[in-house]
Amino acid sequence: MGKSDNVQQEQNQNSKEAAEFQNKAIREFVEEKAGDSRTKSPVDESTARMPDDQNRLITQHNLRK
């Protein structure tokens, strides 16, 4: 039983390391392709007529009707 537990723990560790590596690679790819989200654009929270939170609340209220 001890040997199979060690094998299982090693497989779990390998899976976690692989997932972490994949997660890091995806994050780097997205950050590289997406650019800086803090740059001003024509459509931005500060230029919106209504904040997103308020818009969400109104939408939820309208869906209840």
N, C-alpha and C positions, 0 to 999 in steps of 0.2 A: 504494500500500500504506500509506503514511503517513497518508492521510486516513481510511481505513477503521480503522486502528489507533486513531486519535484518537476516532473515533465509538464504537468498541468500549469504549475506556477510559471515555468519558463515560457510556455506558450502564451499565457496571459500577459506576461511582461513583454514578449515580442509583439503581441497584438497592440498593446498600449503604445509601445515605441513607434510602431508603424502608423498608428492613428495620429499620434502627435506630429510625426514627420509630415504626413499628408495634410494635416490641419495647417501646419506652418507653411507648407508649399502653396496651399490654396489661398491662405491669408496674404502671402506676399504677392501672388499673382493678382488678386483682386485689388490690393492697394496700388500696385503698379498700373493696372489698367484703368482703375476708377479715377485716379487723380486725387487732388485735394478737395474735399467736400466743403472746406471752409471758405473757398473763394466765392466771391459774390457772382451771382448770375441773375438774369432777368427774373427768374422765379426763385424766390427765397422767402424764408419765414419773415424777414424784416420788410419785404415788399408786398407781402400778401395782404389782402383786404381784411382777412379774418385769420386769427391764429389756428393752427391745426387742431389744438385741443378743443377750441370752441366749435370748429367745424364738425369734429367728431361727435361732440355732445348734441349738436343740432341734428345730425344724421341719426343718432340713436333715438332721439326724441321722435323724429318723424317716422322711424320704423315701428315704433310702438303704437302709432295711431291706427 
